[in-house]
Amino acid sequence: MAPARRPSFWPSALFRALRFLYLLWGGLILFSVAAQESLRFPEFLWHFPWAIHALAHPLGRGLLVGLSLTLGLAALIEIWELVDNLLVRFLNDTDRRS
């Protein structure tokens, strides 16, 4: 049985960087919208007034802020893993050359 092949480094690093930017961007946008009370609801949501009331209520905005903080934490973990992979990659390369 052939050994499992590791995915190549650069596509993996690029994917992690894009995921970090997406999580950070989403968290910041959601936090700013919830904190400034500038929520704009899509047209289909107006058919459910209870959903509009739940999201416009302070508790709903608090849940959106909590979700944005969760996205920020996920972005922090993602950048941590990206930097860890970069350091392992470059430090292993320097060890092989010595």
C-alpha positions in Angstrom: 0.0 0.0 0.0 1.4 3.4 -1.0 1.9 6.0 1.7 -0.6 8.8 1.9 0.5 11.8 -0.1 0.5 15.1 1.8 -1.2 18.0 0.0 1.2 20.5 -1.5 2.1 23.4 0.8 1.3 26.5 -1.3 -2.3 25.7 -2.2 -2.9 24.8 1.4 -1.4 28.0 2.6 -3.3 30.1 0.1 -6.6 28.4 1.2 -5.8 29.1 4.8 -5.0 32.7 4.1 -8.3 33.2 2.1 -10.3 31.5 4.9 -8.6 33.8 7.5 -9.6 36.9 5.4 -13.1 35.6 4.9 -13.6 34.9 8.6 -12.1 38.2 9.7 -14.1 40.2 7.1 -17.4 38.5 8.0 -16.8 39.0 11.7 -16.0 42.7 11.3 -18.9 43.4 9.0 -21.4 41.6 11.3 -20.0 43.3 14.4 -20.2 46.8 12.9 -23.7 46.2 11.5 -25.0 44.8 14.8 -23.3 47.4 17.0 -24.5 50.4 14.9 -28.0 49.1 14.7 -28.0 49.4 10.9 -29.5 46.0 10.2 -31.2 45.8 6.8 -33.3 42.7 6.3 -33.8 40.9 3.0 -37.2 41.1 1.3 -38.1 37.4 2.1 -37.6 37.9 5.8 -40.4 40.5 6.0 -42.9 37.7 5.6 -41.9 36.5 9.0 -42.4 39.5 11.4 -41.3 37.4 14.4 -37.9 36.9 12.8 -37.5 40.7 12.2 -38.5 41.4 15.8 -36.1 38.8 17.2 -33.1 40.1 15.2 -33.9 43.8 15.9 -34.4 43.2 19.6 -31.3 43.8 21.8 -31.0 40.1 22.5 -30.9 39.4 18.8 -28.3 42.0 18.2 -26.3 40.5 21.1 -26.5 37.1 19.5 -25.2 38.7 16.2 -22.3 40.3 18.2 -21.6 36.9 19.8 -21.5 35.3 16.3 -19.2 38.0 15.1 -16.8 37.4 18.0 -16.9 33.7 17.2 -15.9 34.5 13.6 -13.1 36.7 14.9 -11.9 33.9 17.2 -12.0 31.4 14.3 -10.0 33.9 12.2 -7.4 34.1 15.0 -7.1 30.3 15.2 -6.8 30.2 11.4 -3.9 32.7 11.2 -2.3 30.9 14.1 -2.3 27.6 12.1 -1.1 29.4 9.0 1.9 31.0 10.7 2.6 27.6 12.4 2.6 25.8 9.1 4.8 28.6 7.5 7.3 28.3 10.4 7.5 24.6 10.3 7.9 24.6 6.5 10.7 27.2 6.5 12.5 25.9 9.6 12.5 22.4 8.3 14.0 23.7 5.0 16.8 25.4 6.8 17.5 22.3 8.9 17.8 20.2 5.8 20.3 22.6 4.2 22.6 22.6 7.3 
